[in-house]
């Protein structure tokens, strides 16, 4: 299905990923602050493109043997012309199918198709540098107030900017970045109480509540699950 080395990604794309289903078990998707442009091909060859919404909690995505997922994870806070990019991607896949039929071959995701899809993303996905700066600052600031001060704006202005650019308030972004960073340290032997303190949580119970709210599992459960730790370690916000 995919027959080439990875291509250079445009600035609006944070990462490229793919997944082939080997059984009928679901996949846990954790919030990462990003939307993805995704091509899904089921075991019978039916396909479709969609853009995933910005997640705020863990989701279980049904899985089936033989299906293929190809995704382009977009940078946090990008502006997406949804209809344009989906129409372009679907048209490109239809062209790939037509080429395959003409040569009596099975349609594949080759370098020609992916290059064209990446060009469509580059055309229809806008990287707002002001929003990027705000999100980066929020990810590392000890509070929303500190972030606003570092950006030279009022908290109200930062609130408006974040809502306009992303649909979510500053506290969403700061909380997501913090819980992702804290969860990424669970693969170490550090005590949970120390991880909580190092990442600004009031106590271990506060850290546990935030993990459960955002990631669908307690820190202990995450620590015991290599699959969940690998998921939270993937490219994303923060």
C-alpha positions as CSV (number, residue, x, y, z in Angstrom):
1,X,0.0,0.0,0.0
2,X,2.8,2.5,0.9
3,X,5.8,2.1,-1.3
4,X,8.3,4.8,-0.7
5,X,10.6,6.6,1.8
6,X,9.0,9.4,3.9
7,X,8.9,12.8,2.2
8,X,9.8,16.2,3.5
9,X,6.9,17.7,5.4
10,X,5.6,21.3,5.1
11,X,5.8,23.6,8.1
12,X,2.2,23.1,9.0
13,X,2.7,19.3,9.5
14,X,4.2,18.2,12.8
15,X,4.4,14.5,11.9
16,X,3.4,11.7,9.5
17,X,2.1,8.4,10.9
18,X,0.5,5.2,9.6
19,X,-1.1,2.2,11.2
20,X,-2.2,-1.2,9.7
21,X,-4.8,-3.1,11.6
22,X,-3.8,-6.7,12.5
23,X,-6.9,-7.6,14.5
24,X,-10.3,-6.3,15.6
25,X,-9.1,-4.5,18.8
26,X,-9.7,-0.8,19.3
27,X,-6.9,1.8,19.5
28,X,-6.7,4.4,22.3
29,X,-6.3,7.9,21.0
30,X,-5.1,10.5,23.5
31,X,-5.5,14.3,23.2
32,X,-2.3,15.8,21.8
33,X,-3.4,19.4,20.9
34,X,-3.4,18.6,17.2
35,X,-5.9,17.8,14.4
36,X,-4.9,15.2,11.8
37,X,-5.7,14.9,8.1
38,X,-6.4,11.1,7.9
39,X,-6.9,8.6,5.0
40,X,-8.7,5.5,6.1
41,X,-8.8,2.4,3.8
42,X,-10.9,-0.5,5.2
43,X,-10.2,-4.2,4.5
44,X,-12.5,-4.1,1.5
45,X,-10.6,-1.2,-0.1
46,X,-13.3,1.5,0.6
47,X,-11.6,4.7,1.6
48,X,-12.3,8.2,2.9
49,X,-10.5,11.3,4.1
50,X,-11.4,13.2,7.3
51,X,-9.9,15.8,9.6
52,X,-9.9,14.7,13.3
53,X,-11.3,17.3,15.8
54,X,-9.2,18.7,18.6
55,X,-9.4,16.1,21.3
56,X,-10.0,16.9,25.0
57,X,-10.1,13.3,26.4
58,X,-9.1,9.8,25.6
59,X,-11.1,8.0,22.9
60,X,-11.4,4.4,21.8
61,X,-11.3,4.1,18.0
62,X,-12.7,0.7,16.7
63,X,-10.1,-1.3,14.7
64,X,-10.3,-4.1,12.2
65,X,-7.8,-6.4,10.7
66,X,-6.5,-5.4,7.2
67,X,-7.4,-1.7,7.4
68,X,-4.9,1.1,6.8
69,X,-4.7,4.5,8.4
70,X,-2.4,7.2,7.0
71,X,-2.3,10.5,8.9
72,X,-0.6,13.9,8.8
73,X,-0.6,15.5,12.3
74,X,-1.0,19.2,11.9
75,X,0.8,21.8,14.1
76,X,-1.3,23.0,17.1
77,X,-3.2,26.1,16.4
78,X,-3.1,26.0,12.6
79,X,-5.9,27.4,10.5
80,X,-7.5,24.8,8.3
81,X,-9.6,25.3,5.2
82,X,-11.4,22.0,5.9
83,X,-13.6,21.7,2.7
84,X,-10.7,22.7,0.4
85,X,-8.1,20.4,1.8
86,X,-10.5,17.4,2.1
87,X,-11.8,18.0,-1.5
88,X,-8.2,18.2,-2.8
89,X,-7.1,15.0,-0.9
90,X,-10.1,13.0,-2.1
91,X,-9.6,14.1,-5.7
92,X,-5.9,13.1,-5.5
93,X,-6.9,9.6,-4.2
94,X,-9.4,9.2,-7.0
95,X,-6.7,10.1,-9.5
96,X,-4.4,7.4,-8.0
97,X,-7.3,4.9,-8.2
98,X,-7.8,5.8,-11.9
99,X,-4.0,5.3,-12.6
100,X,-4.1,1.9,-10.9
101,X,-7.1,0.8,-12.9
102,X,-5.5,1.8,-16.2
103,X,-2.5,-0.3,-15.4
104,X,-4.5,-3.2,-13.8
105,X,-2.7,-2.6,-10.5
106,X,-3.9,-2.2,-6.9
107,X,-4.1,1.5,-5.9
108,X,-1.2,2.4,-3.6
109,X,0.0,5.5,-1.6
110,X,3.0,6.3,-3.7
111,X,5.4,9.3,-3.7
112,X,3.4,11.0,-6.4
113,X,0.2,10.9,-4.4
114,X,1.8,11.9,-1.1
115,X,3.7,14.8,-2.6
116,X,0.5,16.1,-4.1
117,X,-1.4,15.7,-0.7
118,X,1.4,17.5,1.1
119,X,1.2,20.4,-1.4
120,X,-2.5,20.6,-0.8
121,X,-1.9,20.8,2.9
122,X,0.7,23.5,2.3
123,X,-1.9,25.5,0.3
124,X,-4.9,25.1,2.5
125,X,-3.4,24.9,6.1
126,X,-2.2,28.2,7.5
127,X,0.5,28.5,10.2
128,X,-0.3,31.6,12.2
129,X,3.0,32.6,13.8
130,X,1.2,34.8,16.4
131,X,-0.9,31.8,17.6
132,X,2.2,29.6,17.5
133,X,4.1,32.0,19.8
134,X,1.1,32.2,22.2
135,X,0.7,28.4,22.4
136,X,4.4,27.9,22.9
137,X,4.4,30.4,25.7
138,X,1.3,28.9,27.4
139,X,2.9,25.4,27.3
140,X,5.8,26.5,29.4
141,X,4.4,29.3,31.6
142,X,3.6,28.7,35.3
143,X,0.2,30.4,34.8
144,X,-2.0,32.0,32.1
145,X,-1.1,35.4,33.7
146,X,2.6,34.7,33.4
147,X,2.1,33.8,29.7
148,X,0.1,36.9,29.0
149,X,2.9,39.0,30.6
150,X,5.6,37.3,28.6
151,X,3.7,37.9,25.4
152,X,3.1,41.6,26.3
153,X,-0.7,41.3,26.2
154,X,-3.5,41.3,28.8
155,X,-5.1,38.0,29.9
156,X,-8.3,39.1,28.2
157,X,-6.4,39.7,24.9
158,X,-4.7,36.3,25.2
159,X,-8.1,34.7,25.9
160,X,-9.6,36.2,22.7
161,X,-6.5,35.3,20.6
162,X,-6.6,31.7,21.8
163,X,-10.3,31.3,21.3
164,X,-10.2,32.9,17.8
165,X,-7.2,30.8,16.6
166,X,-8.0,27.4,18.2
167,X,-11.5,27.4,19.6
168,X,-10.1,26.7,23.1
169,X,-9.1,29.1,26.0
170,X,-5.6,29.5,27.3
171,X,-6.3,27.3,30.3
172,X,-7.1,24.4,28.0
173,X,-3.7,24.6,26.3
174,X,-1.7,25.1,29.5
175,X,-3.4,22.1,31.2
176,X,-2.9,19.9,28.2
177,X,0.8,20.7,27.9
178,X,1.4,20.1,31.6
179,X,-0.4,16.8,31.8
180,X,1.3,15.5,28.6
181,X,4.8,16.5,29.9
182,X,4.1,14.9,33.3
183,X,2.7,11.7,31.8
184,X,5.8,11.4,29.5
185,X,8.0,11.1,32.7
186,X,6.0,8.1,33.9
187,X,8.3,5.8,32.0
188,X,11.0,6.6,34.6
189,X,11.3,5.3,38.1
190,X,10.5,8.7,39.7
191,X,7.9,8.6,42.5
192,X,4.5,9.9,41.5
193,X,4.5,12.5,44.2
194,X,7.8,13.9,42.8
195,X,6.4,14.0,39.3
196,X,3.4,15.8,40.5
197,X,5.5,18.4,42.4
198,X,7.9,18.8,39.5
199,X,5.0,19.7,37.1
200,X,3.3,22.1,39.4
201,X,0.4,20.0,40.7
202,X,-0.8,20.7,44.2
203,X,-0.3,17.0,45.2
204,X,-0.4,13.5,43.8
205,X,-4.2,13.4,44.0
206,X,-4.4,16.5,41.8
207,X,-2.0,14.9,39.3
208,X,-4.1,11.7,39.3
209,X,-7.3,13.6,38.6
210,X,-5.8,15.5,35.7
211,X,-4.4,12.3,34.1
212,X,-7.8,10.7,34.5
213,X,-9.6,13.7,33.0
214,X,-7.3,14.2,30.0
215,X,-5.8,10.7,29.4
216,X,-8.5,8.4,30.6
217,X,-6.2,6.6,33.1
218,X,-4.5,7.2,36.4
219,X,-0.7,7.8,36.5
220,X,-0.3,4.2,37.9
221,X,-2.4,2.8,35.1
222,X,-0.4,4.8,32.5
223,X,2.9,3.7,34.1
224,X,1.8,0.0,33.8
225,X,0.8,0.3,30.1
226,X,3.7,0.5,27.6
227,X,1.2,1.1,24.8
228,X,-0.3,4.2,26.5
229,X,3.1,5.5,27.4
230,X,4.1,5.2,23.7
231,X,1.0,7.0,22.7
232,X,1.5,9.9,25.0
233,X,5.1,10.2,23.9
234,X,4.1,10.8,20.2
235,X,4.6,14.2,18.6
236,X,2.1,16.7,19.9
237,X,1.6,19.9,21.9
238,X,3.9,20.9,24.7
